[in-house]
């Protein structure tokens, strides 16, 4: 028997991690009836990810939610590129309202996203495991095992946000090629530790991070243990022994709250979409957690997918819009997994006897390079995702097209504002910056705002009108000053991005 997911679910999101919860929030904001299911009976207490990078904070800011996250965490001016490269990336030089990383445990990030989902009326069913999934021309059916037994849920689309071993990806028959594990590391969270030894541990390449609730995290790469498979459990004794070997002290650690071993297997889904099934987050890409890019990339997947899926369901998507999700985010996934493989080599080579001394020299060279402003800016922009630019099909497109829109200061009828202040409702934003006209109005999926810049921004390159996508990237821009010509260009851009299209796959 097929039981419709209440009430008449349009999108079934599988996985209540950061990517799944943010996607559900985006869909609900657009009025899409969404259900989230997760096989875990309760949210994770432990946290694999530890921070939010600048672009993720910008995305939250676009929806008026950044303040919640900033209040819950602690900002730091940069982040490690790859241990044992000791010089951190400097985010303070980046052109953003959030030139820092936010230290915030993944469990807390999930808690805040779950709270937002509840405010938007999204039901989250925990303890519900998807066993199988199939699709037809009109929708998707999922067989789910929950506290009340097995049932079948039906929706128009399904989004797999269910991690590296994604059942959704496997059910869709989407390949997950990549590299096998060649190195592992161990991580442990401890309530008791001798913090006087932390600097010594860091000097020897141990990652040390102070977490919430008095916990301290240690990540250790022991040359004698880096070939141990990630499937082998970590014991407290092994962890202490590895700390002593690596840095000469066990840092006074007590009983662990959490221990885990993780590897550097790197994989990227062949397709982010197959018919009515889509992937986001770790279901689409996995890699060694160097540079803390995994969760952040998943959040950015969700932001890209959310508005496109909502537009498709609401009937104002132009033909092929949903296919651009794969085109745009698969390229980003490839760039991230390529970068993390390079970063992982900088971690692994110094631990390999035949390369140890030479690899140390290579890491010292990277320390020098990251001290050069242009080199730091290039790598920091890439790792933070602020430099992500989506391709344009227009041969004469404005240089801003596809890039993130800078959150510049504006003066509008209602007073001073910033660009992101007009994106809270998840609509397109058409900014008229010519100084002509006044007012703000919303028509369908677009908000029109006449505003003046507080100051010129080099990235705007003389733009007089800018159409900004719901995910904060520029869809179209023009330098044209003639009012009639601008109106023609503007109407064409609106037709390209918001014309009705088919709602099927």
C-alpha positions in Angstrom: 0.0 0.0 0.0 1.3 3.5 -0.9 0.8 6.1 1.8 1.3 9.7 0.8 3.7 11.5 3.0 1.6 14.1 4.8 0.4 16.5 3.7 0.8 15.8 0.0 4.6 15.9 0.1 6.2 17.4 -3.0 9.9 16.7 -1.9 11.2 13.9 0.2 14.6 14.8 1.7 16.5 11.8 3.0 19.0 12.8 5.7 18.7 15.4 8.4 22.3 16.6 8.4 23.2 20.2 7.5 22.7 19.8 3.7 19.3 18.1 4.1 18.0 20.5 6.7 19.1 23.6 4.8 17.5 22.2 1.6 14.3 21.6 3.5 14.4 25.2 4.8 14.9 26.6 1.3 12.0 24.5 -0.1 9.7 25.4 2.7 10.5 29.1 2.3 9.2 28.8 -1.3 6.1 27.1 -0.1 7.1 23.6 -1.2 5.7 20.9 1.0 8.7 19.0 2.2 9.3 16.0 4.5 12.7 15.1 6.0 13.4 11.5 7.1 16.5 10.3 8.9 17.4 6.8 10.1 19.0 8.1 13.3 16.6 8.2 16.2 18.2 11.4 17.5 20.6 14.0 16.2 24.3 13.3 16.4 26.0 14.5 19.6 29.4 14.2 18.1 30.5 16.6 15.4 32.6 15.7 12.4 32.7 19.3 11.1 33.8 22.2 13.2 33.3 25.4 11.3 31.4 27.5 8.8 33.4 29.2 6.1 32.7 32.8 4.8 30.5 31.7 1.9 28.3 29.6 4.1 27.9 32.5 6.5 26.9 34.7 3.5 24.2 32.2 2.5 22.8 32.2 6.0 23.0 36.0 6.0 20.9 36.1 2.8 18.1 34.4 4.7 18.5 36.6 7.8 19.8 33.7 9.9 23.5 34.5 10.3 23.1 36.2 13.6 21.8 32.9 15.2 24.9 31.1 14.2 27.4 33.8 15.1 25.9 34.1 18.5 26.4 30.4 19.1 30.0 30.1 17.9 33.4 31.9 17.9 35.0 33.6 14.9 38.6 33.1 14.0 40.5 35.1 11.3 41.4 32.1 9.2 41.8 28.4 8.8 44.5 25.8 8.3 45.2 24.9 4.6 46.9 21.6 5.4 48.9 20.4 8.4 51.9 20.5 8.6 51.8 23.7 6.6 51.8 25.9 9.7 50.8 29.3 8.3 47.0 29.5 8.3 45.0 31.0 5.5 44.1 34.6 6.3 40.4 35.2 5.6 40.5 38.8 6.8 41.6 40.0 3.4 38.6 38.6 1.6 35.9 40.9 0.2 33.0 39.8 2.4 31.0 40.9 5.3 32.2 37.8 7.0 36.0 37.6 6.7 36.5 34.8 9.1 35.6 31.2 9.9 33.0 30.5 12.6 34.0 27.8 15.0 30.8 26.0 15.6 30.3 22.2 16.1 28.3 20.4 13.4 25.9 19.2 16.0 25.1 22.8 16.9 24.8 23.8 13.3 22.3 21.0 12.8 20.4 22.1 15.9 20.0 25.6 14.6 19.0 24.5 11.1 16.5 22.1 12.7 15.0 24.9 14.7 14.7 27.0 11.5 13.0 24.1 9.7 10.5 23.8 12.5 9.7 27.5 12.3 9.0 27.0 8.6 6.7 24.0 9.3 8.9 21.2 8.0 8.2 17.8 9.6 11.4 15.9 10.4 10.9 12.2 11.1 13.8 10.6 12.9 14.2 6.9 13.3 12.8 6.4 9.7 15.2 4.5 7.5 14.8 4.5 3.7 15.2 0.9 2.5 14.7 1.3 -1.2 13.6 4.0 -3.7 12.2 3.9 -7.2 10.8 6.6 -9.6 8.4 6.8 -12.4 7.2 9.6 -14.7 5.2 11.3 -12.0 7.2 10.9 -8.8 9.3 8.9 -6.4 8.3 6.1 -4.0 10.4 5.3 -0.9 10.0 2.2 1.3 10.7 3.4 4.8 11.1 1.5 8.1 10.1 3.5 11.1 8.9 3.1 14.7 5.4 2.2 13.5 6.7 -0.4 11.0 7.2 -0.3 7.2 5.4 2.1 5.0 5.8 3.6 1.5 6.0 7.3 1.0 5.4 9.1 -2.3 6.6 12.5 -3.4 7.2 14.4 -6.7 11.0 14.5 -6.1 13.5 13.0 -3.7 16.8 14.5 -2.5 19.5 12.2 -1.2 21.4 14.0 1.6 22.1 10.8 3.3 25.9 10.7 3.4 28.8 8.9 1.7 27.0 5.5 1.8 23.8 7.1 0.3 21.0 4.6 -0.2 19.4 7.2 -2.4 22.4 7.4 -4.7 22.6 3.6 -4.9 18.9 3.3 -5.6 19.2 5.8 -8.5 22.1 3.8 -10.0 24.4 6.8 -9.9 28.1 5.9 -9.9 30.5 7.1 -7.3 34.0 6.8 -8.8 37.2 8.0 -7.1 40.3 7.0 -5.2 40.6 4.4 -2.6 41.7 5.0 1.0 45.5 5.2 1.4 45.8 7.0 4.7 43.8 7.3 7.9 43.8 9.5 11.0 42.1 9.3 14.4 39.9 11.9 16.1 38.9 12.0 19.8 36.8 14.4 21.9 37.8 14.6 25.6 36.3 16.4 28.6 39.5 16.1 30.6 42.8 17.2 29.1 46.0 19.0 30.1 45.8 22.2 28.1 49.4 23.2 29.0 50.5 20.5 26.4 48.3 21.7 23.6 50.9 24.1 22.0 53.4 21.3 22.1 50.9 19.0 20.4 50.2 21.6 17.7 53.9 22.0 16.9 54.1 18.3 16.2 51.1 18.4 13.7 48.3 17.4 16.0 45.1 19.4 15.4 43.7 20.7 18.7 40.4 22.5 19.0 38.4 23.6 22.0 34.7 22.7 21.5 31.5 23.5 23.4 30.6 21.9 26.7 34.3 21.9 27.8 35.4 19.3 25.2 38.7 19.3 23.5 39.3 17.6 20.1 42.5 16.1 19.1 43.2 14.8 15.5 46.3 12.6 15.3 48.1 11.2 12.3 50.5 8.7 13.6 53.1 7.5 11.0 52.9 4.0 12.5 49.1 3.8 12.2 48.2 5.8 9.0 47.7 2.6 7.0 45.2 1.1 9.5 41.8 0.7 7.7 39.2 3.2 8.7 36.9 0.3 9.5 39.1 -0.7 12.5 37.7 0.8 15.8 39.9 3.2 17.8 40.7 2.3 21.4 41.6 4.8 24.1 45.0 3.0 24.5 45.8 3.4 20.8 44.9 7.1 20.9 47.1 7.8 23.9 50.0 5.8 22.4 49.7 7.7 19.1 49.7 11.1 21.0 52.9 10.1 22.9 54.7 8.9 19.8 53.8 12.0 17.8 54.3 14.8 20.3 55.9 13.1 23.4 52.8 13.6 25.6 49.3 12.2 25.9 48.1 15.7 26.8 46.5 14.4 30.0 43.5 13.1 28.2 40.8 11.3 30.2 38.0 9.0 29.1 36.9 9.9 25.5 33.5 11.1 24.7 33.9 10.0 21.1 36.6 8.3 19.1 36.7 7.6 15.3 39.0 6.8 12.5 38.6 8.3 9.1 40.3 7.9 5.7 41.2 9.9 2.6 39.0 8.0 0.1 37.8 10.7 -2.4 34.8 10.2 -4.6 32.5 12.3 -6.7 29.0 11.2 -8.0 28.9 10.9 -11.7 25.6 12.8 -11.7 23.9 15.0 -9.2 20.5 14.3 -10.8 18.8 11.3 -12.3 15.2 12.1 -13.2 13.4 13.0 -10.1 16.2 12.0 -7.7 18.9 14.5 -6.8 22.0 14.4 -4.5 23.6 16.9 -2.2 26.3 17.0 0.4 28.3 13.8 1.2 25.9 11.7 -0.9 27.5 13.6 -3.9 31.1 14.0 -2.7 33.5 12.7 -0.1 37.1 13.5 0.7 39.6 13.8 3.5 38.4 16.6 5.8 41.4 18.8 5.3 40.5 22.5 5.1 37.0 21.9 6.5 35.3 22.0 3.1 32.9 19.1 3.2 30.0 20.4 5.2 30.4 23.8 3.7 30.2 22.5 0.2 27.1 20.5 1.1 25.4 23.6 2.4 26.2 25.4 -0.8 24.8 22.4 -2.8 21.6 22.8 -0.9 21.3 26.5 -1.5 21.8 26.0 -5.3 19.3 23.1 -5.5 16.6 24.6 -3.3 15.4 27.5 -5.4 15.7 25.5 -8.7 13.6 22.6 -7.4 11.0 25.1 -6.0 10.9 26.9 -9.3 10.3 23.6 -11.2 7.5 22.6 -8.8 5.9 26.0 -8.9 5.9 26.2 -12.7 8.0 29.3 -13.3 11.3 27.5 -14.1 12.6 27.9 -17.6 13.3 24.7 -19.5 16.4 22.9 -18.3 16.8 24.9 -15.1 16.9 21.8 -12.8 19.6 20.3 -15.0 21.9 23.3 -14.3 22.1 22.0 -10.7 24.4 19.1 -11.9 26.3 21.3 -14.3 27.1 24.0 -11.7 27.6 21.9 -8.5 29.4 18.9 -10.1 32.1 21.3 -11.4 32.4 22.7 -7.8 32.5 19.2 -6.4 35.3 18.3 -8.8 37.3 21.5 -7.8 36.9 20.7 -4.1 37.9 17.1 -4.4 40.9 18.0 -6.6 42.0 20.6 -4.0 41.6 18.3 -1.1 43.6 15.6 -2.8 46.5 18.1 -3.2 46.1 19.2 0.4 46.1 15.6 1.6 49.4 14.9 -0.1 50.9 17.7 2.0 49.6 15.9 5.1 50.6 12.4 4.0 54.1 12.8 2.5 55.8 14.0 5.6 54.5 10.9 7.4 56.0 8.6 4.7 59.6 7.6 5.5 60.9 7.8 2.0 59.6 11.3 1.5 59.8 12.7 5.1 62.6 15.3 4.8 61.8 16.4 1.2 58.1 16.7 2.1 59.0 18.9 5.0 60.8 21.2 2.7 57.7 21.3 0.4 55.5 22.3 3.4 58.0 25.0 4.3 57.7 26.3 0.8 53.9 26.5 1.2 54.4 28.4 4.4 56.4 31.0 2.5 53.9 31.1 -0.4 50.9 31.7 1.9 52.8 34.7 3.4 52.5 36.3 -0.1 49.3 38.3 -0.2 48.2 37.3 -3.7 48.8 33.6 -3.1 46.9 33.7 0.2 44.0 35.6 -1.4 43.9 33.1 -4.3 43.8 29.9 -2.1 41.6 31.5 0.6 39.1 32.6 -2.0 39.0 29.1 -3.4 38.8 27.2 -0.1 36.2 29.6 1.3 34.1 29.2 -1.9 33.9 33.0 -2.3 35.6 32.7 -5.7 33.0 30.2 -7.1 31.7 31.4 -10.5 29.0 29.5 -12.4 29.4 29.4 -16.2 27.3 31.6 -18.5 26.0 30.7 -21.9 26.0 34.4 -22.9 29.0 35.2 -25.1 28.9 38.9 -24.2 27.9 38.5 -20.6 28.8 41.2 -18.0 31.9 40.1 -16.0 29.9 39.8 -12.9 27.6 37.1 -14.4 27.8 33.8 -12.5 29.8 35.3 -9.6 28.5 35.9 -6.1 27.0 39.3 -5.7 29.0 41.4 -3.2 26.9 42.4 -0.2 27.3 46.1 -0.9 25.7 48.9 1.1 22.7 50.5 -0.5 20.4 53.5 0.0 16.7 52.7 -0.8 13.4 54.3 0.0 13.3 52.6 3.4 16.8 53.8 4.2 20.2 52.2 4.4 20.4 48.5 3.6 22.6 45.8 2.1 22.0 43.5 -0.8 21.5 40.5 1.4 18.7 42.3 3.3 16.5 42.0 0.1 17.1 38.2 -0.3 15.5 37.0 2.9 12.4 35.6 1.2 14.4 33.5 -1.3 13.2 35.4 -4.4 15.2 36.8 -7.3 16.3 40.3 -6.8 16.4 42.9 -9.6 18.5 45.8 -8.5 18.2 49.1 -10.4 21.3 51.0 -9.6 21.1 53.8 -12.2 19.7 56.3 -9.7 16.4 56.6 -11.6 13.1 55.6 -10.2 12.2 54.6 -6.6 10.4 52.0 -4.6 10.3 48.3 -4.0 7.8 45.8 -5.4 7.4 42.0 -5.6 5.9 40.3 -8.6 5.9 36.5 -8.6 9.4 35.2 -8.0 11.1 38.6 -8.4 11.6 41.5 -6.0 12.4 44.8 -7.8 14.4 47.4 -5.9 15.6 50.9 -6.9 18.6 51.8 -4.9 21.8 53.8 -4.9 25.3 52.5 -4.0 26.9 53.9 -0.9 30.2 53.7 -2.8 31.5 52.1 -6.0 32.6 48.6 -5.8 35.3 47.4 -8.3 33.5 44.1 -8.7 30.4 45.8 -10.1 32.3 47.1 -13.1 29.8 49.9 -13.9 26.7 47.7 -13.7 23.4 49.7 -13.8 21.0 46.8 -13.4 21.7 43.4 -11.8 19.5 40.4 -11.6 20.5 38.3 -8.5 19.5 34.7 -8.1 18.0 33.4 -4.9 21.4 31.8 -4.0 23.2 35.1 -4.3 24.9 34.6 -7.6 24.4 37.0 -10.5 22.1 35.8 -13.2 22.5 38.9 -15.5 23.9 42.4 -15.4 24.3 45.3 -17.8 26.3 48.5 -18.0 23.8 50.1 -20.4 22.6 53.5 -19.4 19.9 54.2 -22.0 16.6 53.6 -20.3 14.9 52.0 -23.3 17.7 49.6 -24.1 18.1 48.7 -20.4 14.4 47.8 -20.3 14.7 45.5 -23.3 17.7 43.7 -21.9 16.1 43.4 -18.5 12.9 41.9 -19.8 14.9 39.4 -21.9 16.9 38.4 -18.8 13.7 37.9 -16.7 12.2 35.8 -19.5 15.3 33.6 -19.6 15.4 33.0 -15.9 11.8 33.0 -14.8 9.7 31.9 -17.7 7.2 29.0 -17.2 8.7 25.6 -18.0 7.6 22.0 -17.6 7.6 20.6 -14.1 8.6 17.1 -15.0 12.1 15.6 -15.3 
